[in-house]
Amino acid sequence: QVQLVESGGGLVQAGGSLRLSCAASGSIFSIDVMGWIRQAPGQQRELVAGITSGGSTNYGDSVKGRFTISRGNAKNTVYLQMNSLKPEDTAVYYCYVESHLGLRYWGQGTQVSVSS
């Protein structure tokens, strides 16, 4: 089992920045991929970004060039630096991890709201 605790959400004006953090505990030796997805009201979940244990990253098209994902030195923490935020970035952001066996675990979500 892996437990995830997210932090860093909040309200920001358009053009501003926020940094989300997610710390994993439990069976962290099994973690391969860490990442973020988001869900806005009435919309489907959308991949924001992911990063593998080897450091490879991928981003959703809507955030490329604005968001940066990274992992901490201990590899059990993942960060999402969000710059040039837009109102359409408003959503609940969920941290997730995938184990080497393909199991996925989710955080409780953190709200990001961007005002115009």
C-alpha positions as CSV (number, residue, x, y, z in Angstrom):
1,Q,0.0,0.0,0.0
2,V,1.0,3.6,-0.7
3,Q,-0.4,6.6,0.9
4,L,-0.2,10.0,-0.7
5,V,-0.5,13.5,0.8
6,E,-0.9,16.5,-1.4
7,S,-0.4,20.2,-0.7
8,G,0.0,23.5,-2.4
9,G,-3.3,24.2,-4.0
10,G,-5.1,27.5,-3.7
11,L,-6.5,30.5,-5.5
12,V,-4.4,32.5,-7.8
13,Q,-4.9,35.1,-10.5
14,A,-4.5,34.3,-14.2
15,G,-0.8,34.5,-15.1
16,G,0.3,33.5,-11.6
17,S,2.1,30.4,-10.4
18,L,1.5,27.6,-7.9
19,R,3.6,24.6,-6.8
20,L,1.9,21.4,-5.8
21,S,3.6,18.8,-3.8
22,C,2.8,15.1,-3.1
23,A,4.6,12.9,-0.6
24,A,4.3,9.2,-0.7
25,S,4.6,6.8,2.2
26,G,4.2,3.1,2.8
27,S,5.5,0.7,0.1
28,I,7.5,3.4,-1.7
29,F,10.1,1.0,-2.9
30,S,7.5,-0.3,-5.4
31,I,6.8,3.1,-7.0
32,D,7.6,3.5,-10.6
33,V,5.6,6.4,-12.0
34,M,4.4,9.5,-10.1
35,G,2.2,12.1,-11.6
36,W,-0.8,14.4,-11.6
37,I,-4.2,14.3,-13.2
38,R,-6.9,16.9,-12.8
39,Q,-10.7,17.0,-13.0
40,A,-12.8,20.1,-13.5
41,P,-16.5,20.1,-12.7
42,G,-18.5,18.2,-15.3
43,Q,-15.4,17.1,-17.2
44,Q,-13.4,13.9,-17.5
45,R,-10.2,13.4,-15.7
46,E,-7.2,14.7,-17.7
47,L,-3.6,13.8,-17.5
48,V,-1.5,16.7,-16.4
49,A,2.0,15.2,-16.1
50,G,3.9,12.1,-15.2
51,I,7.4,11.2,-14.4
52,T,9.1,7.8,-14.2
53,S,11.6,6.6,-11.7
54,G,14.2,7.1,-14.4
55,G,13.2,10.7,-14.9
56,S,11.3,10.5,-18.1
57,T,8.4,12.9,-18.3
58,N,5.2,13.4,-20.2
59,Y,2.7,16.2,-20.2
60,G,-0.9,16.8,-21.3
61,D,-1.0,19.0,-24.4
62,S,-2.8,21.8,-22.6
63,V,0.0,22.3,-20.0
64,K,3.1,21.8,-22.1
65,G,5.5,24.7,-21.8
66,R,3.8,26.0,-18.7
67,F,4.0,23.2,-16.1
68,T,7.0,21.3,-14.9
69,I,7.0,18.0,-13.0
70,S,9.9,16.8,-10.9
71,R,10.7,14.3,-8.2
72,G,12.5,14.9,-5.0
73,N,15.9,13.3,-4.3
74,A,14.3,10.6,-2.1
75,K,12.1,9.7,-5.1
76,N,9.0,9.5,-2.9
77,T,8.0,13.1,-3.5
78,V,6.7,14.7,-6.7
79,Y,6.2,18.3,-7.5
80,L,4.2,20.2,-10.1
81,Q,5.4,23.7,-10.8
82,M,2.5,25.5,-12.6
83,N,3.3,28.8,-14.3
84,S,1.3,31.1,-16.5
85,L,-1.9,29.7,-15.0
86,K,-5.2,30.2,-16.9
87,P,-8.8,30.1,-15.7
88,E,-9.2,26.8,-17.6
89,D,-6.6,25.2,-15.3
90,T,-9.1,25.4,-12.5
91,A,-9.7,21.9,-11.3
92,V,-9.1,19.4,-8.5
93,Y,-5.6,18.1,-8.9
94,Y,-4.9,14.5,-7.9
95,C,-1.5,13.0,-7.3
96,Y,-1.1,9.4,-8.4
97,V,1.6,6.8,-8.3
98,E,2.0,3.5,-10.2
99,S,3.9,0.6,-8.9
100,H,6.2,-1.6,-10.9
101,L,3.3,-4.2,-10.8
102,G,0.9,-1.7,-12.4
103,L,-1.0,-0.8,-9.2
104,R,-2.2,2.8,-9.0
105,Y,-2.8,4.8,-5.9
106,W,-4.5,8.2,-5.6
107,G,-4.2,11.2,-3.3
108,Q,-7.2,13.0,-1.9
109,G,-7.0,15.9,-4.3
110,T,-6.2,19.5,-3.9
111,Q,-8.2,22.4,-5.4
112,V,-6.6,24.8,-7.8
113,S,-8.6,27.9,-8.7
114,V,-7.5,30.5,-11.2
115,S,-9.4,33.7,-11.4
116,S,-9.5,35.8,-14.6
